[in-house]
């Protein structure tokens, strides 16, 4: 009984359950339990990426990993990073209306020349919830209670996009000549693919959930979404390219704008 109660009280429980139900290697780029425990070596705080201090290390590692030019390496590093950092927030919101606050001070990452290239996790957990959430009955320092869904959406946008991904994108563009539309297109594709792979865990329409979040992040125009021909997932077609086709071993991703002009 104690284990059940502890699991239920975990503010990340719906997220962890959804990750376990996702199609494919759902958590390959997330540390187990989405938590980075103190004492683990090799993790870099996302504050150092957003400030630009640790960004050259990430970009150089991506260039070596893929044998890529500087601008392609930056595009692919961003594609990986934005996917894994956004997934806990968007998936938890979609399945349970809980928002892990993925601010730079709460997130850490590490990268490797091997697969997976990048792994992310939370160094400390704080989750925004609605007053109707069962966790609101016994609030803890890990829990921020907001009055309604509009406020929850504002917290999601502010913590993930405004405080984290937007300043990181700006730092990347100081290093390499890349259009913001190219980079935001990878976030749009990542959000849609993440929700598609978790379609069985999302109540209601996965298509509606994806459009809702993409509109909140101002990137809904960067992908075209349709219900998948089979199953509950989505067919995701990009309107920008992640530049993987420029690699020494060129790759054209499923749904790439090159494949579907």
N, C-alpha and C positions, 0 to 999 in steps of 0.2 A: 504493500500500500504506500509506503513512504516513497518508493521510486516513482510510482504513478503520480503522486502529488507533486514531487519535485519536477518531473517532466512537464506537467501541466502548467506549473508556475514559471517555467522558463519562458521569457518573453520572445525567444527565438524559436519556440517549439513549432508553430505553424510553418515557418520557413524551413526548418530542418525536415519536417514531414514532407513538404512539397518537394524539396531537393531529392529526397529518397524515392519519390514517385516519378521523377522526371525521366524522360526518354534519353538514353545514352549516358555517357560519363558526366553526369550532371555537375558534380562538385570537383572536377579535376583541377580547376583553378581557384578553389577555395580551401583554406585550411580546415581540417576536420572540426566539425562543430561551429565553423565560421569564426572561431575565437583563436587569437594568437596569445598563447600563454607566456607569461614573463619568464625570462631566462632562455627562450629560444633564440638562437643566433641567426644572423643573416637577414633579419627583417629590417626594412627601411620605413620609417614613418612617412606617411603620405604628405605630411607638412613639409618634408624636405624635397619632395617632388614638386609640390605646388609653389614653393619658394624658388625653385630652380636649382637648388644646391645639389640634389642627387640626380637630377634629370639627365645630365650627360652620361652617367653610368648606365642608366636604363637604355638610352638611345644607342650607345656604343655596343651594349650587349645584344640588342636587337639586330644591329648591323652585322655582328659576327654570327649570330644564330642563323640568319637567313642569307648571309652574303649579299645584303641589300645595300642600295645607295642610301645616303643619309635621309632623303625625304621619304623613301619607301619604308625604311626601318622605323622612322618616327610614326608613319601612318599605321604600321602593323603593331608597334608597341602600344599605341593609343587604342587600337581596336581590341587588343587583349585586355588592357587595363580597364577601359571603360566598360567592357562587358562584365568582368568579374566584380568590379566595384559596384556597378549598378544593380547586378542581379539580386543580391539580398534585399535591397530596398524595394525594387519594383515587384519582385515575386511575393514578398511578405505583404505588401500593400494589396496586391491582386487577390491573394488567397484569404487574407484575414484582416485587412484594414489595420495592419500594424506597420510602422515605418522605422526600421533600424536607421539611426542617424549616422549616415556614412560621411561625416565631416572629416577633413584631413587629419585632425588630431585623434580620431577614433579608428583610423585605418592604417594598416601597414602592408607592405608588399615585399616580395623577393623575386628575383628572376634568375634564370638558369640557361646555360647553352643547350639544355636538353628539354624534352617534353615533360610536363607543360612548361612553356617559356616563363609564364608568370603565375604566381599564386598570391592571393590576397586574403585578408582576414581582419577582424575587428580586435583592436587592442583593449578596448573597453566597450561594453554594450550599453547603449541607451536607446529606448524604443518609444516612439510616440504612438499613443493609442486613443481611441474614442472613450468617452465616459461610459458607454454601454459595454465596453470590453470587460470580461471577468477580472482581469488584472487590476482594473481601476478600484475594485473593492478594497484591496490591500496594497496601496501604492508603495513603491520602493524607489530608491535613488535611480534605479535603472529605467524607470517608467515616467514618461511625460504625458499627462492627460490633457487632451485638447477638446474644445467644446463641440466640434462638429466636423463633418467630412471636409468642408471647405478649408478649415484650419489645418486638417491633416494633410491635405493636398499641398497647401502652402509650405508646411514643414518639409514634406518630401522634396519639393522643388528647391527650397532654400538650402537644405542640407546637402543634397546630392549634386545639384546643378550649379547653383549660384556660389556656394562656398567651396566646392571641390572641383568639378569637372571644367567649369568655365575658366577659372584661373589657371588650371593645368594646361588646357588647350592654348591659352594665351602664351604660357611659357614655352610650349612646344613650337609655336609659330615664331617665337623669337630666335629659335635655333635653326629652323628649316623653313623653306618657302613652300608652305602648304595652305590651301584654302580652308577656311573654317567650314565651308559646306562639305568638303571631303571628310573632315574629321567628324562632324556631327552626323553625317550619313552612317558612319560606323556605329555610333551610339544608337541611332534609330533602328538599324538592322539588328544590333545586339539585343535591344529591348524586345523587339518583335520575336526574334528567334528564341530568346529565353522563355518568354510566355508561351510560345508555341510548344516548346518541349515540355512545359508543365501544364499543358491544356487539361489533362485529366484531374488536376488538383484545383483548377480555377473554377469557382462557381459562375454560372452564366456563360455568356458568349466570350470566348477568347479573343475574337476579332474586336468586339466592343472594348474589352479591357485594354487591348493593345492600342487602339486609336485614342482611347482616353488618356493613357500615359504619354503617348507620343505627342498629343496635343498639349498636354501640361508642360512638356519639355521643349515645345516649339520646334519639333523635328518631324511632324506628321507628314510633311510634304516631301520627305527624303526617301520614303519607301512606298511601294504599292503592296497592299495586303489583300489576300483573298483567302477564303476557307480552303483548306487542303482538300485534295480530291478524295483522300481517304483519311479516316480518323478525325480527331477534334482539333488538330493543329492548324497552322497557317502556311500559306504559300507566300514567301517574302521575296520581293524583288526590289533591289536597290536602285536608286537614281543617281548614286555616286559610286566611285570605285575605291577600294582599299589599297590599290596599287600592287597587289600580289602578282599581277601579270607581268610586272617588271623584274621579278626575281630571276636569278640565274636559271632556276628551274621554274618557269612560269606557271602560275596557278590562276585559274578563273573560277571563282567561288560560285557555288549554287546561288542563283538569283542575282548574279552580278549584272550591272548595267551593260557590260560588254557582251554578255550572253543574250541579253534581252534589250536591244537598242530601242 
